[in-house]
Amino acid sequence: MASGIQPDAGQILNSLINSVLVVDDALAIHYANPAAQQLLAQSSRKLFGTPLP
């Protein structure tokens, strides 16, 4: 970046228009960016820990 300040991963993931879910080995959700929350119509708080089918 021109200013020499690099954004952190959270800033990048939060600014994406694509949905991103981060899951553990058991497929439980540990992170959902705003696009994923909107797509799933759920808050990050409700999604956290929810297992994927």
SULVENTA-V818984 format. One record per residue. RES is the residue in one small letter. SS is DSSP state (H for helix, E for strand, - for the rest). PSI is psi in degrees with one decimal (* if undefined). OMEGA is omega in degrees with one decimal (NA if undefined). Layout:
BEGIN
res=[RES/RES]
ss=[SS/SS]
psi=[PSI/PSI]
omega=[OMEGA/OMEGA]
END
This chain:
BEGIN
res=[m/a/s/g/i/q/p/d/a/g/q/i/l/n/s/l/i/n/s/v/l/v/v/d/d/a/l/a/i/h/y/a/n/p/a/a/q/q/l/l/a/q/s/s/r/k/l/f/g/t/p/l/p]
ss=[-/-/-/-/-/-/-/-/H/H/H/H/H/H/H/-/-/-/-/-/E/E/E/-/-/-/-/E/E/E/E/E/-/H/H/H/H/H/H/H/-/-/-/H/H/H/H/-/-/-/E/-/-]
psi=[150.6/-37.3/-10.1/0.4/123.4/133.4/152.0/169.5/-38.6/-41.0/-41.5/-48.8/-38.9/-22.4/-7.6/145.0/-13.7/146.5/135.5/126.5/137.9/125.1/158.4/-172.9/-27.2/7.6/27.6/136.1/130.6/-13.2/138.5/122.7/169.3/-35.7/-39.8/-40.3/-41.0/-43.9/-42.2/-4.5/41.6/149.1/160.5/-37.8/-42.4/-32.4/-30.8/125.5/-9.8/126.9/143.5/147.0/*]
omega=[-175.2/-176.6/-179.0/178.3/-179.5/177.0/176.9/-176.2/179.9/178.2/-179.8/-179.2/-179.3/-177.6/-179.7/174.6/177.0/177.7/179.1/172.2/172.8/-177.5/177.1/-178.3/179.2/-179.0/173.3/-177.2/177.2/177.5/172.9/179.5/-177.4/178.8/177.7/178.7/179.3/179.9/-177.6/-179.6/179.4/175.6/177.1/180.0/-179.9/-178.3/-175.1/178.8/179.9/178.3/173.7/179.9/NA]
END
